[in-house]
């Protein structure tokens, strides 16, 4: 998949998230992106209003000079898209910068590197981290309210499953 004509408007800054309209087409694997499924993630997050929530949360943008650095939603998008595509570290977020199609989908010219991501996490402090937890809880409640209850149940019970190389838990 590629995102032909993804960037509709000229971007005045490279550090602001500007989600784009996309044209989806089939292309040879040399022109494909591993992040094609992120189109659905982006649509869901936009419908939820994530980017607006992040923009309207002062604790998530600790910059004193707004003309420098990335907007908070670029940092959040980097983490979300890294984690929803199998990433587990800050370095995985930086690697998203190698995917031009994803950057075009998000409407950014550059993805923050791991140093910038780490600095942002430290700069937002406890109030920013609590804001992220609040937004996460709101997203879970929002999605849970929209899913059919029977899709969450296994044999009539809510079941959770976590799998990790060091921890494996399953059951009701």
Secondary structure as the mmCIF struct_conf table of DSSP 4:
data_model
#
loop_
_struct_conf.conf_type_id
_struct_conf.id
_struct_conf.beg_label_comp_id
_struct_conf.beg_label_asym_id
_struct_conf.beg_label_seq_id
_struct_conf.end_label_comp_id
_struct_conf.end_label_asym_id
_struct_conf.end_label_seq_id
STRN STRN1 UNK A 2 UNK A 4
TURN_TY1_P TURN_TY1_P1 UNK A 5 UNK A 5
BEND BEND1 UNK A 9 UNK A 9
BEND BEND2 UNK A 12 UNK A 12
BEND BEND3 UNK A 14 UNK A 16
STRN STRN2 UNK A 23 UNK A 25
HELX_RH_3T_P HELX_RH_3T_P1 UNK A 29 UNK A 31
TURN_TY1_P TURN_TY1_P2 UNK A 34 UNK A 37
HELX_RH_AL_P HELX_RH_AL_P1 UNK A 38 UNK A 48
TURN_TY1_P TURN_TY1_P3 UNK A 49 UNK A 49
HELX_RH_AL_P HELX_RH_AL_P2 UNK A 50 UNK A 55
TURN_TY1_P TURN_TY1_P4 UNK A 56 UNK A 56
HELX_RH_3T_P HELX_RH_3T_P2 UNK A 58 UNK A 60
BEND BEND4 UNK A 64 UNK A 64
TURN_TY1_P TURN_TY1_P5 UNK A 66 UNK A 67
BEND BEND5 UNK A 68 UNK A 69
HELX_RH_AL_P HELX_RH_AL_P3 UNK A 72 UNK A 83
TURN_TY1_P TURN_TY1_P6 UNK A 84 UNK A 86
BEND BEND6 UNK A 89 UNK A 89
HELX_RH_AL_P HELX_RH_AL_P4 UNK A 90 UNK A 95
HELX_RH_3T_P HELX_RH_3T_P3 UNK A 96 UNK A 98
HELX_RH_AL_P HELX_RH_AL_P5 UNK A 100 UNK A 106
TURN_TY1_P TURN_TY1_P7 UNK A 107 UNK A 107
BEND BEND7 UNK A 109 UNK A 109
HELX_LH_PP_P HELX_LH_PP_P1 UNK A 111 UNK A 113
HELX_RH_AL_P HELX_RH_AL_P6 UNK A 114 UNK A 146
BEND BEND8 UNK A 147 UNK A 147
HELX_RH_3T_P HELX_RH_3T_P4 UNK A 149 UNK A 151
TURN_TY1_P TURN_TY1_P8 UNK A 152 UNK A 152
STRN STRN3 UNK A 153 UNK A 154
TURN_TY1_P TURN_TY1_P9 UNK A 155 UNK A 156
STRN STRN4 UNK A 157 UNK A 158
STRN STRN5 UNK A 160 UNK A 163
BEND BEND9 UNK A 165 UNK A 166
STRN STRN6 UNK A 168 UNK A 171
#
